[in-house]
Amino acid sequence: MNATEGRVPRGALRDFVLRPTRAVAGTTSGMSLTRRLQRGAVEGLRLLGVGYAASLLLILPAGAASLALHLSVAKSNLLMQSPLLRSPLALLLIALAAVMEECVFRGFLSARRFGVALLWMALPFFGLLIAARTLGFAPTLPVRLLTFAAAFVVGYLAWPLYGRATAAFIERHFRGLVWFSALVFGLAHISNYQSDALSPWWIHPLFVLPQMGLGLLLAYVRTRHGLPASILVHFLFDALLVLVMITKVQHWTLLAVPLGLFVFGLLLWGLVTLALEFFGSSTSGPASTP
């Protein structure tokens, strides 16, 4: 990762959420590989904590709405009912989902040929999502992967035709695109719930506020540290929670307790970081543009 201080610069994350820019926070070019890995690990863990803390705070409105309207959220959450999430195979699926979602929702933020070509993957992604939601259509995994790969190749080869104009558009509307991608990323996760379980319809955004917040955080990671970093943070965010669930269901107490304490520690770290970010004095200096 690409942070000078090995942590989220105070105020930088807040500034990005309010006014997203493609500016880079800092470099580690003068540091040894070991030092860069150490600082990258600290930065990654801190950002994971921020993700957990923000998700906890943003889920509170949905919790209040579910209590007020007597919604059976636990029974309507299709994702949590999946038996795959209760087995180690879930980690493979989580890794695949992290790669695909980061490529689709945040890959284009580089405004370069590879990133812009990833926009083409969004078309079949949302097409399959809508079909699965409305028509009960569920293509096999190989079909999905081949569709995404073909769309990416077309987008990459067609760069001379549309690339410069698209890159200029991304540069010009970067702020709005970051917010829009976070919004769509959140709303896409409403498919985790049964369509008739959350009523009235206007409360749907409340239940995906955590994913919207996570989308902004991952956009920050992707912009400051690159696409591999946002994929890794995305994967770890989901994988740690699923591992806690697996160890609890399988009654692996020796693993469940330390793992649960680790996630809880990250959560506390994230709450402190958020408090300093939004209520403390800023320590982030001027940033340079790539």
Summary of the structure (lengths in Angstrom):
residues: 290
radius of gyration: 19.5
end to end distance: 15.4
largest distance: 57.3
contacts: 871
relative contact order: 0.19
helix: 77%
strand: 1%
